[in-house]
Amino acid sequence: MTDRQGMSHEPVSEQLFDEAVIWHTHLREANDGTGSDHQEDLIRQFEKWKSLSADHIRAVEEVEQLWGRLALPVKRQLQSSDDQESRAHQTVQKRRGYMRPVMAVAMAACLLLFIGLGQNLYPTVMGMLDDDFLHAQHSVLTKSLSDGSVIKLNAGSTVSVDFDEKTRRIGLVKGEAWFDVAHDPQRPFVVHTKFGNVTALGTEFNMRSDAEQVKVSLEQGKVAVNWSVDGAGEDTDGDNATVTLVEGEATTLSSRGIGESTRFDRVATTAWRKGKMVFYQTPLSEVLDVLNTYHDGHIVALNPELNGLSVSGVFRTDDIEQVLDAIKGTLSVRVVRLTNYMILLV
């Protein structure tokens, strides 16, 4: 990821970002065929809005930069739509034949979903019954801790909290979390993961965990990233390593150790805290994983060949229909709704 050069490290407010997205959308729509008089009037209004403050200018720059990264793959998809249309006629008969067993496969998908829900039930139940567990179901959860620190959990994420007089311990059980840590040098703030831990005294950082790795992105301050083979984060005669991150750097923890320190994309990393999902040439399988954290149900791709298709765009986390429409329109995927809670892509 490339860092934003010449811009403040602080992301703009959610309200300004949303307003800039709306203006950007209006201008693009006007450029696609609106009358010249209306176009000029719209530009004048936009320039007036943008001149209100430096933050307004920054908001526009963030949206334009983000759109620039996303426009190319979307454009390629649209350019290939004619080829897809020509192939569509050839595949109509195949699709008709394919739809015959869809219901049988759907029943199997529902069974797998039921089993999967059982496997994912533990974090949800613990979040309901144990005050030491925090769980965000299908939306972002913000929680102030007893020491003054603040945690934001992305949808589908779970952490455990264990504070005593010597240490503030957080366990990242699953998902993604952002931490604004209250300064207390006498009680280190330590986030434990399955691949090691991250220690901070007073800082802001983001962590995202999946099956393969944990990504740590430091927005402000300084953190020590410690890896160990058992995830306990304790010295084990050379089986662990420690890297210190400074503001604007990111790294990963995995079974192989600590990854290279790199600059990270603040706009994309902070998007979920602004209610946005950002995909850049992301495989459909990963997109569905994200959608299912925000959707009160399950979205499944029945045809395994669909999972490798790429998706690019910026979408609202509270508008799953917008994402499904984009997938259906650019990837020629059919959306089958068994119920409001079970949606199939075929």
Backbone torsions as a table, in degrees:
resi	resn	phi	psi	omega
1	MET	NA	146.5	177.4
2	THR	-100.0	141.9	-179.9
3	ASP	-80.1	153.3	178.7
4	ARG	-76.8	114.5	-177.1
5	GLN	-87.8	139.2	176.0
6	GLY	74.0	13.7	-178.9
7	MET	-122.9	156.1	177.1
8	SER	-62.1	145.7	179.2
9	HIS	-72.3	-19.3	-178.7
10	GLU	-79.7	124.4	175.9
11	PRO	-63.2	149.2	178.3
12	VAL	-70.2	165.3	-178.5
13	SER	-66.3	156.7	179.9
14	GLU	-59.2	-40.2	-178.1
15	GLN	-63.3	-46.0	-179.7
16	LEU	-66.2	-39.2	178.4
17	PHE	-61.1	-44.7	179.6
18	ASP	-63.2	-42.3	179.0
19	GLU	-62.8	-40.5	179.4
20	ALA	-65.7	-38.5	176.8
21	VAL	-61.7	-42.7	-179.9
22	ILE	-63.5	-46.1	178.6
23	TRP	-61.1	-44.2	-179.2
24	HIS	-60.6	-40.7	179.0
25	THR	-65.3	-45.4	179.2
26	HIS	-60.1	-42.6	-177.9
27	LEU	-67.3	-39.5	178.5
28	ARG	-65.9	-41.1	179.0
29	GLU	-64.9	-40.3	179.3
30	ALA	-64.8	-35.4	-179.5
31	ASN	-70.6	-18.4	-177.4
32	ASP	-85.7	1.8	176.8
33	GLY	149.8	8.4	177.4
34	THR	-76.0	154.2	179.4
35	GLY	-57.7	151.0	-174.6
36	SER	-62.9	-37.3	-179.8
37	ASP	-63.0	-47.0	178.6
38	HIS	-63.7	-37.8	-179.0
39	GLN	-63.0	-46.2	-179.5
40	GLU	-65.2	-38.9	178.3
41	ASP	-65.2	-40.5	179.1
42	LEU	-64.0	-41.3	179.6
43	ILE	-64.2	-40.6	178.5
44	ARG	-61.8	-44.1	178.5
45	GLN	-63.9	-39.4	179.3
46	PHE	-64.8	-45.9	-179.7
47	GLU	-62.7	-35.5	177.2
48	LYS	-65.5	-43.4	178.5
49	TRP	-64.6	-42.9	-176.7
50	LYS	-65.8	-29.2	-176.4
51	SER	-81.1	-0.3	-177.5
52	LEU	-64.0	-33.6	-179.7
53	SER	-166.1	167.4	176.3
54	ALA	-65.1	-31.6	178.6
55	ASP	-66.1	-34.0	176.7
56	HIS	-63.8	-40.7	178.5
57	ILE	-64.8	-42.9	178.6
58	ARG	-61.5	-40.1	179.8
59	ALA	-61.7	-42.9	178.5
60	VAL	-63.8	-42.7	-179.2
61	GLU	-63.4	-38.6	178.6
62	GLU	-63.6	-45.7	-179.3
63	VAL	-65.5	-43.3	-179.6
64	GLU	-64.8	-39.8	178.9
65	GLN	-64.5	-43.6	180.0
66	LEU	-65.0	-43.5	179.7
67	TRP	-64.9	-35.8	179.0
68	GLY	-61.1	-38.9	179.5
69	ARG	-71.4	-27.9	-174.8
70	LEU	-93.1	-23.0	-170.9
71	ALA	-65.5	-39.6	-174.9
72	LEU	-60.5	-53.0	-180.0
73	PRO	-64.6	-33.7	177.1
74	VAL	-64.6	-42.5	179.5
75	LYS	-61.4	-41.4	178.6
76	ARG	-62.8	-38.7	179.0
77	GLN	-64.3	-42.5	-179.2
78	LEU	-67.4	-37.7	179.5
79	GLN	-65.5	-28.9	-179.6
80	SER	-88.3	0.9	-176.2
81	SER	-65.3	-33.6	178.8
82	ASP	-62.6	-41.6	177.4
83	ASP	-63.4	-38.8	179.4
84	GLN	-64.8	-39.2	179.4
85	GLU	-63.7	-40.8	-179.1
86	SER	-66.0	-32.1	178.0
87	ARG	-79.2	-20.2	-175.4
88	ALA	-61.2	-41.1	-178.5
89	HIS	-61.4	-37.4	-179.1
90	GLN	-69.4	-25.8	-175.2
91	THR	-98.5	-1.1	-178.2
92	VAL	-59.5	-47.6	-178.2
93	GLN	-63.9	-38.3	178.2
94	LYS	-62.9	-41.1	-178.8
95	ARG	-65.5	-39.6	179.8
96	ARG	-62.3	-42.7	178.0
97	GLY	-68.0	-33.3	-178.7
98	TYR	-69.7	-34.2	-176.6
99	MET	-69.1	-19.9	-178.9
100	ARG	-58.9	-46.2	179.7
101	PRO	-89.2	8.6	-175.7
102	VAL	-58.3	-43.7	-176.6
103	MET	-64.1	-36.5	177.8
104	ALA	-65.4	-43.4	178.2
105	VAL	-65.7	-36.5	179.4
106	ALA	-62.0	-39.0	177.9
107	MET	-63.0	-39.3	177.2
108	ALA	-65.6	-38.7	178.7
109	ALA	-63.4	-40.6	178.0
110	CYS	-62.5	-38.3	178.8
111	LEU	-65.3	-43.7	177.9
112	LEU	-63.1	-38.5	177.8
113	LEU	-61.4	-43.5	179.9
114	PHE	-60.6	-43.8	178.1
115	ILE	-64.1	-42.5	179.9
116	GLY	-62.8	-38.5	178.5
117	LEU	-62.6	-37.6	177.8
118	GLY	-63.2	-38.7	-179.8
119	GLN	-69.4	-31.6	-177.3
120	ASN	-94.6	6.6	-175.0
121	LEU	-75.4	-28.2	-174.6
122	TYR	-56.7	-52.0	180.0
123	PRO	-59.2	-38.8	-178.8
124	THR	-64.9	-46.7	180.0
125	VAL	-63.7	-43.6	179.6
126	MET	-62.6	-37.8	178.2
127	GLY	-64.8	-29.0	179.9
128	MET	-83.1	-34.7	-170.9
129	LEU	-102.3	-22.2	-173.9
130	ASP	-118.2	120.1	-179.3
131	ASP	-65.9	-17.0	179.8
132	ASP	-83.3	-3.7	176.9
133	PHE	-113.9	137.2	173.8
134	LEU	-118.2	130.5	-178.8
135	HIS	-135.1	129.1	175.3
136	ALA	-100.5	119.3	-174.1
137	GLN	-76.0	-80.0	-177.7
138	HIS	-124.0	18.3	178.1
139	SER	-151.8	169.8	-179.1
140	VAL	-73.9	135.4	179.2
141	LEU	-114.0	129.9	175.9
142	THR	-111.3	129.4	-176.3
143	LYS	-136.5	127.4	173.1
144	SER	-89.6	130.7	-178.2
145	LEU	-93.2	169.8	-174.0
146	SER	-64.0	-23.5	-178.5
147	ASP	-90.7	-0.7	-177.8
148	GLY	97.9	-7.5	175.6
149	SER	-70.9	158.5	-179.9
150	VAL	-125.6	135.3	175.2
151	ILE	-117.4	134.5	168.6
152	LYS	-114.3	126.2	178.3
153	LEU	-106.6	129.9	173.1
154	ASN	-71.3	161.7	-179.4
155	ALA	-56.6	139.8	178.9
156	GLY	76.6	16.3	-176.2
157	SER	-109.6	152.6	-178.2
158	THR	-140.8	137.4	172.6
159	VAL	-133.6	156.1	170.5
160	SER	-109.3	150.4	-177.4
161	VAL	-125.7	127.4	-179.2
162	ASP	-143.1	96.9	-179.4
163	PHE	-105.8	138.5	169.4
164	ASP	-137.6	-169.3	-174.5
165	GLU	-72.9	-12.4	-176.7
166	LYS	-111.4	-33.0	-173.0
167	THR	-143.1	146.6	172.3
168	ARG	-108.0	109.2	-175.6
169	ARG	-108.1	132.6	174.2
170	ILE	-124.0	134.1	174.6
171	GLY	-108.1	117.6	176.3
172	LEU	-83.3	94.5	-175.5
173	VAL	-71.3	-45.0	178.3
174	LYS	-163.5	154.3	171.4
175	GLY	89.3	-145.6	-171.6
176	GLU	-132.5	140.3	-179.2
177	ALA	-145.2	148.4	174.4
178	TRP	-117.1	138.4	-175.5
179	PHE	-123.8	129.0	170.0
180	ASP	-112.3	100.8	-167.0
181	VAL	-91.7	126.8	174.8
182	ALA	-70.3	137.1	-176.9
183	HIS	-71.6	123.0	176.6
184	ASP	-156.9	86.9	-175.6
185	PRO	-62.2	-20.2	179.6
186	GLN	-79.3	-17.4	-179.8
187	ARG	-132.2	92.5	179.5
188	PRO	-56.6	145.7	177.7
189	PHE	-100.7	112.3	-172.9
190	VAL	-122.2	125.7	176.1
191	VAL	-104.2	118.3	-178.6
192	HIS	-94.3	139.4	174.8
193	THR	-132.8	176.1	-179.3
194	LYS	-71.0	-12.4	-179.3
195	PHE	-113.7	6.5	-178.0
196	GLY	141.7	-158.8	-178.2
197	ASN	-142.6	167.5	178.7
198	VAL	-127.3	127.9	-176.7
199	THR	-116.0	132.5	179.5
200	ALA	-138.8	150.6	175.1
201	LEU	-100.3	-45.2	177.4
202	GLY	-158.3	105.1	-169.7
203	THR	-166.5	173.8	173.1
204	GLU	-126.1	126.8	179.6
205	PHE	-152.5	159.9	-177.9
206	ASN	-118.1	140.9	176.9
207	MET	-133.2	134.5	177.6
208	ARG	-129.5	125.2	-176.0
209	SER	-114.6	135.3	170.1
210	ASP	-135.2	-168.2	-174.3
211	ALA	-66.1	-29.1	-172.5
212	GLU	-96.8	-30.5	-173.2
213	GLN	-162.7	170.0	172.4
214	VAL	-121.7	126.2	178.2
215	LYS	-101.6	131.0	179.9
216	VAL	-114.3	123.5	-180.0
217	SER	-123.6	119.9	-174.9
218	LEU	-97.2	116.6	-179.5
219	GLU	-89.6	-32.7	-176.8
220	GLN	-157.2	141.2	177.3
221	GLY	93.0	-142.8	-177.1
222	LYS	-152.4	139.6	177.4
223	VAL	-135.0	153.5	173.0
224	ALA	-105.8	123.7	-179.8
225	VAL	-102.0	119.9	-174.9
226	ASN	-118.7	128.0	-179.9
227	TRP	-110.3	143.5	171.2
228	SER	-147.6	156.8	-174.1
229	VAL	-65.4	-25.6	-178.1
230	ASP	-104.3	1.3	179.1
231	GLY	79.7	-0.7	-177.4
232	ALA	-78.6	-20.6	176.5
233	GLY	77.0	23.7	179.8
234	GLU	-113.0	153.4	-177.1
235	ASP	-59.6	133.5	-178.3
236	THR	-139.2	53.0	173.9
237	ASP	52.2	56.3	174.6
238	GLY	88.8	-4.1	179.3
239	ASP	-84.9	4.1	178.2
240	ASN	-132.7	173.4	179.4
241	ALA	-153.6	157.6	179.8
242	THR	-132.5	135.7	176.7
243	VAL	-129.7	137.2	177.2
244	THR	-100.2	126.0	177.3
245	LEU	-97.4	143.0	172.5
246	VAL	-110.9	169.9	-174.7
247	GLU	-51.2	130.0	177.8
248	GLY	90.7	0.1	-179.4
249	GLU	-103.4	157.7	177.4
250	ALA	-140.9	156.8	174.0
251	THR	-153.3	178.6	-179.8
252	THR	-128.1	152.3	170.9
253	LEU	-115.9	132.8	177.9
254	SER	-150.7	-177.1	178.8
255	SER	-64.7	-18.5	-179.0
256	ARG	-89.8	-8.9	-179.5
257	GLY	123.5	-154.7	180.0
258	ILE	-95.7	132.6	-179.5
259	GLY	-78.1	178.5	179.6
260	GLU	-69.4	142.6	176.4
261	SER	-78.4	128.9	-178.0
262	THR	-135.8	164.4	170.3
263	ARG	-77.0	145.8	-178.6
264	PHE	-120.6	161.9	-178.6
265	ASP	-83.9	106.2	-177.2
266	ARG	-65.8	-37.3	-177.9
267	VAL	-62.3	-48.5	-179.1
268	ALA	-68.6	-38.6	-177.1
269	THR	-67.8	-35.6	-178.0
270	THR	-92.3	-1.0	-173.8
271	ALA	-58.6	-40.2	-176.0
272	TRP	-64.8	-27.4	178.0
273	ARG	-75.3	-13.9	175.8
274	LYS	-103.0	11.3	178.8
275	GLY	76.8	28.5	-178.5
276	LYS	-123.0	148.8	170.7
277	MET	-113.2	129.7	-179.1
278	VAL	-117.3	121.9	177.6
279	PHE	-122.3	132.9	177.0
280	TYR	-131.6	104.3	-176.6
281	GLN	48.3	44.6	-177.5
282	THR	-89.2	132.3	177.8
283	PRO	-57.5	143.0	-177.5
284	LEU	-56.9	-35.3	179.7
285	SER	-59.5	-40.4	178.8
286	GLU	-72.0	-36.0	177.5
287	VAL	-61.4	-43.3	180.0
288	LEU	-65.0	-36.6	176.3
289	ASP	-58.5	-42.5	179.2
290	VAL	-68.0	-46.3	-178.7
291	LEU	-58.6	-39.6	-176.9
292	ASN	-68.0	-21.1	175.5
293	THR	-73.2	-26.4	-179.3
294	TYR	-99.2	-11.8	-174.0
295	HIS	-100.8	132.2	179.5
296	ASP	-81.9	67.6	-176.5
297	GLY	164.8	-147.2	-178.7
298	HIS	-147.2	139.4	176.9
299	ILE	-116.7	124.5	-172.6
300	VAL	-128.0	135.6	171.6
301	ALA	-91.2	112.9	-177.1
302	LEU	-72.9	-37.0	-179.3
303	ASN	-89.0	114.0	-178.5
304	PRO	-57.6	-25.4	-179.3
305	GLU	-66.1	-20.1	180.0
306	LEU	-73.4	-25.8	-171.5
307	ASN	-60.9	-28.2	-178.0
308	GLY	-87.1	-6.3	179.1
309	LEU	-65.7	145.5	-175.2
310	SER	-94.5	143.1	178.5
311	VAL	-126.4	134.9	175.8
312	SER	-134.2	140.2	178.2
313	GLY	156.6	169.1	174.7
314	VAL	-117.1	123.8	-174.0
315	PHE	-132.7	156.6	176.2
316	ARG	-80.5	139.3	-179.6
317	THR	-70.1	-19.0	-178.8
318	ASP	-99.2	14.0	-179.7
319	ASP	-135.2	74.6	-179.5
320	ILE	-64.1	-31.2	-179.6
321	GLU	-60.2	-35.9	179.4
322	GLN	-61.6	-40.6	-179.9
323	VAL	-69.2	-43.8	179.6
324	LEU	-62.1	-39.3	178.1
325	ASP	-63.7	-40.3	179.4
326	ALA	-66.5	-41.8	178.1
327	ILE	-62.7	-44.9	-179.5
328	LYS	-64.6	-38.0	-176.2
329	GLY	-77.5	-35.7	-175.0
330	THR	-97.3	-23.9	-176.5
331	LEU	-108.9	1.2	-178.1
332	SER	53.8	46.9	178.9
333	VAL	-104.8	138.5	178.0
334	ARG	-92.5	135.2	179.6
335	VAL	-103.6	120.5	179.8
336	VAL	-114.5	121.5	-178.8
337	ARG	-102.0	109.6	174.9
338	LEU	-76.2	-45.1	173.5
339	THR	-147.8	-179.6	175.6
340	ASN	-66.1	-17.8	-175.9
341	TYR	-104.0	-8.8	-178.4
342	MET	-132.0	109.9	-178.2
343	ILE	-121.3	130.7	-178.3
344	LEU	-111.3	141.3	171.8
345	LEU	-109.1	123.7	-176.7
346	VAL	-132.2	NA	NA
